Amino acid sequence: MEHPEHLLKVEDILKELDSISNINHIARSGLAHQRSQKFKADMCTDDELSQIYCLVDSHVPTLRERAAMRYERLLSKSEVDEETANQLKFLKDIILTKCPSNINERIQEIMKQVYEMPKEWTLIQLTSQHTPAELQNLNAKKFETNGIYITVFNCGQNEFQPFMVKADKPTEYSNKIELIQEVVALISANKERLMNNSGRKNFKNYREKMEYCRDRDRVDENMSILVDKMEKSWLKHWRCLFIGKYQNNEIETYIQKSVENYLKNEQLLVKSRCLDILYRVVKGAYLLDSYEIEDAIEYCLESNDKLVLNKFSNFLLTLNKDINSIYKDISRHPVILIVDECLDCLPWEMMQVLRNQPVSRLPSFHFVYLLFKTHEKDIEDGHKIIRNYNSGAYIVNPDRNLDLMERRMMCFYKYWVSDWHGIHDRKPTNDEFISMLTDTEIFLYNGHGNGAHIMSVDSLQRKYVKAVVMLFGCGSIRINKLGPQTEMYSSYHMYLISRCPCVVGMLWEVTDIDTDVLTAEFISNWIPSKASIHWSNLDKASWTKGIDSSKFVPIQQFQGRELNNPELLRALCHSKNTAKYYMTKAACVVRGLPVKIK
């Protein structure tokens, strides 16, 4: 029987299928893909690397698709040069959600990328466990706090293989604690209180002022308590995994040899992954209770012999004390948190284990690698290098209703970064805003939100944002939950798609005075200046009140300290102590790569 000419032959169909076999795509929604990958991770208990792959792939699949689509559109533009086109093709391949036709190939791809990234980095991926309750949830204001997978990636060659542990859902007296729900409620109450007092210049009486101060202190205290619960009721002994590598490699070698010798002498055998965990327990022993150290040791040894656990615990504590007495400089390299979007509202950086640690966050492993490859030529010793810090710009009070803030910040900018240019007391055009992001090395925004209301975010994601961006407005880099069964969204995503190396901003609403004090302290700690007297050594009483003073008076006495720290993350750590309120310190986070001025 002859085939009609208009029908395809079997050979043609097979050829067509073969031609599309390598196309990357998602045949379902991002949320479904996210949940299915988390479900697979729950099932792959006998294959740790497969679990890790599924967890990596579960992070922000829709955002990754949006980034890939944007790069595809940019490639279709005739004005794209060959070098840019090749880079966009490469980045598109990095970020796409691929069909896991060969999971071993995907695992090896991740391993290769981990080895390729700077040896100074430690990546800590936090992935919320999926539960059936989330499928049934129709309330956008309801948040579940589940178990959490903690995946550790030691970047660089000759490092330990990635490993993963699970922290169970937080409990208190056998009752589950809804930490995320509590944090969201606290942020909402904080916003309502600030909105109710917005624009107020004076209180009616002393009693009203005291009530406001008590409310403010209560919010600060409650957030501090919640952070403590995150560490002790949720992460427990696993919080030691968040500690980065020591800058002095001698300390790392000392820890490794000491632990290995102890194991050999005591005739104890542990797996390679557990060796890495024990090294981290040593680093964080001073933060853990003795029973928590024993819990970590029990996990590694797979033994509950109390005498063995107690002896090993005492050894690790003594080793930690020895390190602090032998070595003067125990500074650590940066940690990059890879935070599941449903965990992003939590102030991880305020945990004691991270409080003085240079730390940033990103939404997925793919975006860490994408930013690394984008800025690879400018990365030295694990930091994106800023060479021309005088190339800076700012936008201050574009909505013209924050007069005191404008006076403070313009006075500071004129004093400390007099070579910078900027716009204040008016709205910039869209082109002016975009130009500041694409043509300068450092950009600061002081106003309401993040400026998205005065700029086209669609035009932003078509550009390459080379500037380090600082958005000192309320909730400037918050990730918003749009519905109970949708992925979350943030204007910050546009900066990420635009390959911006680093964005500093706020997770929730903050007060202007405290934010201005933090901003000025941070910038003067990080960016060198021609000013004759360092900002920290000036009497700023009038400045804080918004009184425009062109001449500052140096204070009589001041504490001697390092006046400038070229590392952005470390400078921010130190500067947070100048903020008066805990909520301001906790809100201020960094998204992106570690950055350094050189």
Residue, then its C-alpha position, 0 to 999 in steps of 0.5 A: m500500500e502506498h503512502p499519500e505524499h502529504l503524510l510523513k514517513v516514519e524515518d522523517i518523524l524519527k529524524e524530527l524527534d531527534s532534532i528536538s531531543n536536546i531542546n530544554h523545556i518545562a512541560r508544566s508550570g514552574l510551581a509544579h516543577q518545583r514541587s515535583q523536584k522536592f518530592k523526588a528529593d524526598m524519595c532519593t534517600d539512598d543517593e545523596l547526589s541525586q537528592i542534591y540535584c533535585l533540590v538544586d533544580s527545585h529553586v525558582p524554575t519560572l524565574r530561570e525560564r524568564a531569564a532564559m527567554r529574556y536572553e533569547r529576545l536579546l539575541s534576536k536584536s540585530e545590534v548585538d555584537e558577536e561577543t555579547a551574543n556568545q555570552l548570552k547563549f552561554l548564560k541561557d544554557i546555564i539558566l535553563t531548566k533542563c529535562p533530566s533525561n540523564i541525571n548523572e550528566r546533570i550531577q556532573e555538570i553541577m560538580k564541574q561548576v562547583y569546582e570552577m567557582p572561587k575556592e574562597w566561597t562556601l555555598i549554603q543552599l536552604t530548601s524547604q521540604h514540600t508537604p501536602a498541606e501546601l497543595q491544599n492551601l488557598n490562603a495567601k496569608k498562610f505560611e508553613t514552616n517545614g523541615i529544611y534541607i541544608t546543602v553545602f557546596n565547598c567551591g574550588q578544586n580539591e575540596f570535599q564533595p557537596f553534602m546535604v543534611k535535613a533539619d526537621k520542622p521546628t518544635e517547642y515542647s513537642n508543638k510545631i512552631e510556625l516561624i515563618q508565619e510569626v515573622v510575616a505577622l511581625i513584619s506586617a505589624n511593624k509596617e502598620r505601626l510605621m504607617n500610622n506614624s508616617g509624617r508625624k513630627n511631634f507626639k501629643n504628649y510624653r505618654e504617647k511617645m513612650e507608648y510608641c517607643r515601647d511598641r518599637d522595642r517590643v517588635d525588636e525584641n520579638m524579632s530577636i527571639l524569633v531569630d534565636k528560635m531559628e537557630k536553636s529550635w530549627l537548625k539546632h546543631w546544624r547551624c555550625l554548617f553556615i560557617g565559612k572557610y578561614q582566610n588563613n589556610e593554616i587554620e583549616t589545615y590545623i583543624q583537619k590534621s587534629v581531627e584526623n589524628y584524634l579519629k586515628n588514635e581512637q580508632l574511629l571511622v567516619k565517611s568523607r562527608c562526615l569529616d567535613i561536618l566535624y571540621r565545621v563543628v570545630k569552627g562553631a563549637y563555641l556557638l553550640d551547647s554540649y548536647e548539640i555538639e554530641d548530636a552532631i558527633e552521633y550523626c557522624l559516627e553513627s553511634n550513641d555511646k555516651l562515653v565516646l560522644n562526651k570525650f569527642s565533644n570535649f576534644l572539639l571544644t578544646l580544639n576550638k579554644d586552641i585555635n582562638s588562642i593560637y591564631k590572632d586573625i580568624s577572619r573568614h571568607p564569604v558565605i553565599l546563601i542560596v535561599d528557597e523563595c518561601l524562606d527568603c523573608l527570614p533574617w538569616e544574616m542575624m543568626q549568631v553564627l553569621r552575625n560577623q560573617p561576610v554573607s550574601r544571598l541568591p535564589s538558586f545555584h544557577f544564578v550564582y554560577l551565572l553571575f560568576k561567569t558574567h563577572e569572572k574576568d573581574i573576580e579576584d580572591g572570591h570578590k568582584i573587583i570595583r576599580n573606579y569607586n569614584s564612578g558613582a551616582y545617586i538618586v535622592n528623594p525623587d518623590r519630594n516628600l522626604d525632606l529631612m532624609e534629603r538634607r541628611m543624605m545630600c550633606f553626606y554625599k557632598y562631604w564624602v563622595s564629592d566626585w559623584h553625580g546625582i539627582h535629588d528633589r525631582k523624578p529622573t527620567n527613565d533614561e537617566f535612571i537606566s544610565m546611572l545603572t549601566d554607566t557607573e560602578i556604584f549606584l545608590y537610591n534613597g527614597h520610597g521603595n526601590g524606584a520601580h514606580i519611576m522607572s520601567v522595569d521592563s526596560l531594565q531587564r533588557k540592559y546589562v547593569k554593571a553597577v553595584v546597586m544599593l536601594f535604601g528604601c522600604g522593602s526595596i528587595r523584598i520577595n512578594k507572595l502573590g498567591p497561595q499557589t503561585e511562585m513569588y515575585s520581586s522587582y529585584h528579579m529584574y536586576l538579577i536578569s540584568r546580571c547586576p553583580c550585587v544589590v544591597g537593600m531592605l527586606w521590609e519597612v524601615t525608618d528613615i533616620d535609622t536607615d540614613v545613619l546605617t547608609a552613611e556609616f556603611i558607605s564611609n566604611w566601604i568607599p575611600s574619600k578625599a574628606s580630611i576627617h573620617w565620617s566616624n570621627l565627626d559630631k553628627a548630632s545636627w546632621t541626624k536631626g536634618i539640620d543642613s550643616s556644611k561644616f562638621v566638627p570633629i569629636q574630641q575622642f573616638q575609638g580607634r578602628e579600621l576606617n575603611n574596609p574594601e570588602l562590601l560584605r564585611a563593611l556592612c557587617h561592621s556598620k550594622n552595629t550603628a543602627k539603633y533598631y534591630m529591625t533595621k539591622a535585620a532588614c538590610v541584606v545583600r543579594g549577589l556576589p561578594v564585592k571589593i574595592k581595589 
